[in-house]
Amino acid sequence: MEFNEELKDIKNYSAGKPIELVVREYGIKPENVIKLASNENPYGSSPKVVEAVREICDKMYLYPDDSMYELKEGLSKRFDVKSDEIIIGAGSDQILEFATRAKANKTNSVLMAKTTFAMYEIYAKAVGTNILKTPSDIHKLDEFLKIYKSRKDISIIFLCMPNNPMGETLKKSEVYEFLKKIDKNTLVIIDGAYQEFAAYKDERMKIEPKDVIENFSNVLYLGTFSKAYGLGGMRVGYGIAKGEIIQNLMKLRPPFNITTLSLKAATQSLKDNDFVEKCLKNNFIQMKRYEEFADHLKIEYIPSYTNFITFLLKNSKNSSEISNFLLKKGIIIRDLKSYGLNAVRITIGKKDENDKFFTNFSQIYNAG
Ligand SMILES: *Cc1c(COP(=O)(O)O)cnc(C)c1O
């Protein structure tokens, strides 16, 4: 059978390995597997969210409210934007897909950092658009600008703030200076999947959706409930932009793209700030331990504004060997070989999970 030409060049997104796989392949009990691979919230979801979802389990036979009124109200209050400046997706991933389909095509190009969220490239390839990347792994806005200025055909610029899988972010002031130089016909996607973490660590990094869209009508801000809010399994994300952008993305949204239970979970999670605050606080307490651990072993890393840390192993040890060794011990981390880097990305876990990581990582790192 023949398929569209564009698909030939697409590599499947390699998601973090699930706990079930380690249980099956290595015979480790599920309760002994530690997953530090997909940047999920190690503290789970807010108990209030779990309770609220339980209460509506008997409503599964009904289609969800396709206007997503409750959740949009919640987000509208949280961010002080209008309901028609919000779109909800099955993860912010789905909004990335809508945006790419809405702007990019065979006659134009998209621009991104060399090492950034893999889905930007996958969606871009699916529409057959030309993909441009900056020379540096991390975001350097002067490199973005140089490429942008050299061509007339850039439809979308992806800014992953903070950047997955590298962990770096940029100051709001720097991002704004950059945005001033971009044509209003170019869509700039600010992927804020880890903005809660960045804002918690350093206020100067905080990019507020309302402020950014009011200043720049060509920005689409993306947020997700999968990371700080601990709802990765529910698949809910949101996009915030001026009405014209949202109206066009809405044309690509399939009906009922979010489940009834997911809508409830996301809406309820916005009401439990204490839970999120506690998770953010613990994240950076534990992050410090990873930094000290890396310093001790003289491993290079980029200061992270997220819930993960990336160890750049350089010429020391092979990232795949380390990842496989840890896997056999029931510890799942992310090997960044598929990004062309000899590096590993580790989601910051709970204290005892991190202890176990340190012990086992030292063992393989210091061996031979
Ligand atoms: C996790 C993540 C997303 C989206 O996650 P969803 O679960 O689809 O909402 C988007 N961008 C980045 C950079 C991420 O790490």
PDBQT file of the ligand as one rigid body, heavy atoms in Angstrom, charges set to zero:
ROOT
HETATM    1  C1  LIG A 401       5.060  17.246  28.243  1.00  0.00    +0.000 C 
HETATM    2  C2  LIG A 401       5.237  18.316  27.226  1.00  0.00    +0.000 A 
HETATM    3  C3  LIG A 401       4.188  18.803  26.422  1.00  0.00    +0.000 A 
HETATM    4  C4  LIG A 401       2.805  18.353  26.369  1.00  0.00    +0.000 C 
HETATM    5  O1  LIG A 401       2.380  17.390  27.098  1.00  0.00    +0.000 OA
HETATM    6  P1  LIG A 401       0.862  16.948  27.025  1.00  0.00    +0.000 P 
HETATM    7  O2  LIG A 401       0.840  15.829  27.974  1.00  0.00    +0.000 OA
HETATM    8  O3  LIG A 401       0.572  16.575  25.608  1.00  0.00    +0.000 OA
HETATM    9  O4  LIG A 401       0.059  18.131  27.452  1.00  0.00    +0.000 OA
HETATM   10  C5  LIG A 401       4.432  19.836  25.558  1.00  0.00    +0.000 A 
HETATM   11  N1  LIG A 401       5.634  20.370  25.445  1.00  0.00    +0.000 NA
HETATM   12  C6  LIG A 401       6.659  19.935  26.170  1.00  0.00    +0.000 A 
HETATM   13  C7  LIG A 401       7.951  20.609  26.010  1.00  0.00    +0.000 C 
HETATM   14  C8  LIG A 401       6.506  18.888  27.071  1.00  0.00    +0.000 A 
HETATM   15  O5  LIG A 401       7.562  18.454  27.751  1.00  0.00    +0.000 OA
ENDROOT
TORSDOF 0
